[in-house]
Each structure stands twice: as structure tokens, then as C-alpha cells.
Amino acid sequence: MAVPPDDAGWRALIRCGQPQTWELIAEATGGYVVNRDGVTAAVVPAAPGRSLFNSVFYDDGDALLESLPDLAAKYEDAGVIAWTVWVPEADREIAAALDRAGHALDGQPRDMGMELSTLRDPGPDPALEIVEREDYAMLARINEIAYGDPPGGFDVVARTKVPDFRTYFGRLGGEDVATVGIAAHRSDAIAEWVAVLPEARGRGISGRLLARALRDAREAGLETTTLQSSPLGFPVYVKLGYRDYGAIQMWERRRDRQPPPPGSGAQRRD
């Protein structure tokens, strides 16, 4: 069934589609992907200090914990100094084990999804022009500025060709001020790299831009949409009709962070 029947089904759908882009980023930028016993790890030496791109996903928590030493060695050998494991908030034992292993909680975006037939129209903005064009470099640049990254911080995104990926831009006065990408995974439209330049915020651009992209996805035959939301984007997505399916925690490991001494009971909050 394309549309999940319950909350558990939605969470499974979100987790199923998430690794796709990270795998492609690794392969497109000279890295590689580890797939073993339900654990998927993107190793991206082109972004050695960006744990976001060096991400680990898992289906089996025991397999993940068993693989941690090997993953740490692979990232070390690749020159990667920061990597992260994505953990559903309900997996408290996995989170605690990662904490003991020297990982630190680095972020808690929200898993969100909805059936495309329930999309709410945010209404027009006569000054906003929305265009669809393939321009990965501009998509990356807008994300860098929007999220405070230095120039080049999203270069690995600019270099990655994602199959069935559509990129949209919001324009004011002939200038690109916002962007979103939609990656098709089976019948799901995964919204990625949603970003608005600081000077263009506060007028609903991201909601209108995403709504246009989702209408196109619906017309193309897709049935659902999923994403991970930052606190800034959360109210925008709720207004469009997305539902919240809980936090997905990002447990980061950095080379200069050491695990606490055995038996210390320390909880890292770096």
C-alpha cells in the first residue's frame, strides 16, 4: 500500500526513503557506501568535517552497535572527522549506547509526512515567481547562505545527480531567494534542501514554493510526501498539511570527542 495505514507505517516510509540521497552523494563525490546487515553508512571524504553528509542509517539496532568500531575505522581511514547516526527518538537504548561510545546529540529534526491529496494551498503571492530548473549549484549556494555555511559547504550537493530529482526556485525581482528539491522514491515525494535567504523570510515563500513542487509531484502520480523538519520549517509544513511523526535524533561522533570513562555515568552534552 502506497499510503501508510497508521503512524508506524508512516515512520517506516520516512526511514525507507531517507538514505537514498546520502548514498548518491557519497558515490558522486569520490566516497563510498557501506551496506551491511541493515546498516547503511555514507562515507564522504569530500566533506570530512560535515557529519550531515557522513550519515549512518539502520534497520537493526543490534547490528548498528556491533558495526560501530568498523564504521569508526572506515571514517578514520577516509579522513572523515565527523559522522552521525540517525536514531528515532523511541530507540532510547540505541541513543544511550551511542552516548557511551562518544557520540553527542547534535540535532533533533522532526519526521513529517502527508498524503498529497490533502495538500493545503497557501494562496498566491503576486510578487513571487516560481520556476523549475535544474541548477544544483544554485540550490547548494542558497542552502549555504540560509544555514550559515561558508562558501563550498554544500559543494557535495551541487555535484550530485539524483534520479527523478526536481529543483525549484522562488524569485523576487528576478533574483533567486529560495529553493527546494523533490526526490521521488517509489510513490513518495521526499522534500529536501528547503532554504530561503534571510532577507526574504517572513512572507511565506517556502510554503508556496514547496506547495508548487508538491502539486507537480501529485500530477506526476506520486501519492505521499515526507521530510525532516528543522524548528524553523516546522510551522510552515504544518500549515501545508504535514503531520508530525516524532523526532529523529542525530548522534554525532567527532574525532576530538572521546567517550567518558567506563562506569562514570557521564552524559555528554557537547
Steps between C-alpha positions, in 0.01 A plus 500: 500500500648831392327708768588366847202384706633615839772698678739205502462471125578868453814472710610200295436690176707796617792279604483296178553801275750697704831323412455540124645849462787436740605190307499698176702784655767254614524331161499827303780664699763229517376331815324171551209334677513228764196269488509219753238322713244778473755777562568761229785748536594776256875568510566841341868605520416808292322641809721370783372733769130485409327227694177574313641349182684219678181342628415154629152342485390168642214251510645278772628668816713203610667489159570872524670469838707205383612697196608816685872411534520408132316816395728714716803340333360556151428866568845540656671338199302729266614812686148577623505669841123522561218258430150452637250224568129573445300355791120505544419656836333177616832310470620616841730203557680570170533868589642412841749259345615764252539747786725254682699444180587870474223631277314817597146609421544759227146560375141379514313573176142377476385221272198627305275368227162528333288365220534731200122509448474693830742779403375841609543792260676793672369749244692716251756774545488721189861608551632144518610326183545122524709322241611142458848459359795266551760708680668302776766767550242766582307262723822436693592868520161606638524225764849618599383855555172404667666269753813706563747269328817636339519502121552143384327346800239338278728422206431129532131570441582706191701207359233234550252399233197341662269296274148640474606812692325829424634836616292814547591862569305790643591836346437859607590782264668253265733361769499150648416521872374150586528141387369148557577162350258209460644149476263227386533173690244249377175698539636735767611859438788568739547874559867592540725806530219745578664840549410869490750784507480703825386818329202321342365329812170579667275515194414132450732433207611153608142381544391626160811360332458159659127495424573556130758219500259264675217578260731406215593179682133415545431561133792269418327219689673510838277439800684606815765746613750476786777716645710578807414841643712754684330712770489790252318299237262310728210752507527545123456129441213469747312771309540300180351193667804300610464295817769455763623143555760571766859610529787336316811559707842564349773344714830645383849360552796733458859390501591734785215376720591210725256267678464548877688257728322166553264515795513878527132540415588819311250628244670706234339829399778648282 
